[in-house]
Amino acid sequence: MNAPAPDVVASLLFCLVFLFLWRQSGILYFAYWSLAWALQVVALLCVGLYFSTGKVFWLGPYALFEFAFALALLVAARSGPSRAVYTWKSALRLLLGFPLFLAIVYMLGLHSSFEGFQAVHALILGSIYLYSFFVLRGSAGVGGRLFRFSLFCLSIAFLINSFLFFYLYNRGGHPQWPRYLQYNNLYDFVLLTLLAFAAMAMWIENQRDRIETLSGELDVVRRDNLKNLDLDRLTGLLNQSALERRIESGEPFSGVVAVCDMDNFKSVNDQYGHLVGDEILRNIGHLLRSSIRQEDEAFRWGGDEFVILFRNQNL
C-alpha cells in the first residue's frame, strides 16, 4: 500500500459520511462537502501514482484536483447549510480563475519548490475554513457550535501550515517536497473527524427540528379538525353531535334555550330544488351566527330545526 493510502481511506470515509448526510437531509451544503472529499481522494491518488511511477506529470493533476477541492469547499461555504437550492453559476465563474491559479502553482511549486505550492494551498484552505466559520455564525445547537469550532481550528492549523511552508520556501534549500504528502498530521485527522461527527450532530438536530415543526403543524391541524367535527358544514353552526355532548357533559347552564324551525321548508325544497334549499339554510346559519352574542351557542338540530342557548338570560 502506498504512503498516501491512509489519507485516501480517511478522505473516502469523510466523503461517504457527508454523502449520507446529504441523501438523508437533502441539504446541498453536505453534498458540496461530499464532492470536495471525493476530489481530495482523486488528488491523493494522483500523488500515489507519482510515488509509484516517479513521473512529475502526475503533479499537474494533483494541483488541479486540490484546486477543485478548495473550490467545492468555497461553494459549500457560499451556499450555507440553511439553503436548499444554490446555483452553479457562481461556481462556474470561480472556475475562470483556475488558469491563474495553475500558473501560480507551476511558478511556485512544480518548477521550483513545492513549499511554495503548499503555502498557497494552505493559505487558500485556511481562508475558506475561516470564511465558513463566519458564515455559520448563526448556527444554533451543540452540533452547529462544534462544527464551527472544528472549522475555526482547521483554519488556524492551515494558516500556520501556510506560514511554515512560506518559511521553508524562502530558506533557499529545497528538500524532496512531495514527501511531505506521505504523512498524515494527527491534529488534522482529529479535527476532520470531529468535523464529521459535528456534521452528524447537525443532521440529527436538523431532523429533530423538522420533527418538532411537523408535530406543531399536526397539533394545529388536529385542533382544527376537532373544531370542524363540531360544525355543520352547510350552515357553519354547531351540529347535532355537539349539542348531544353539550347535554351529556353535565355542565351547569343558566339561561334560555330556544328551539325553532323553518315553516314550509320541505315544499320550498321540493319546488325549487336542493341547491336553493341549501342556500336558504346557509343564509339562515349566517343570520343566526351574526345575531347572537359571543357567549351564546347556536346548533343545527335537524334538517330545518335549530337550537339556540342564550346564556345568563331570563324570559
ABEGO torsion letter per residue (X at the ends): XBAAAAAAAAAAAAAAAAAAAAAAAGBAAAAAAAAAAAAAAAAAAAAAAAAAAGBAAAAAAAAAAAAAAAAAAAAAAAAEAABABBBAAAAAAAAAAAAAAAAAAAAAAAABBAAAAAAAAAAAAAAAAAAAAAAAAABBEAAAAAAAAAAAAAAAAAAAAAAAAAAAAAAGBBBBAAAAAABBBAAAAAAAAAAAAAAAAAAAAAAAAAAAAAAAAAAAAAAAAAAAAABBAAAGBBBAAAAAAAAAAGBBBBEBBBBBBBBGAAAAAAAAEAAAAAAAAAAAAAAAAAABBAABBBBBABAABBBBBBBGBBX
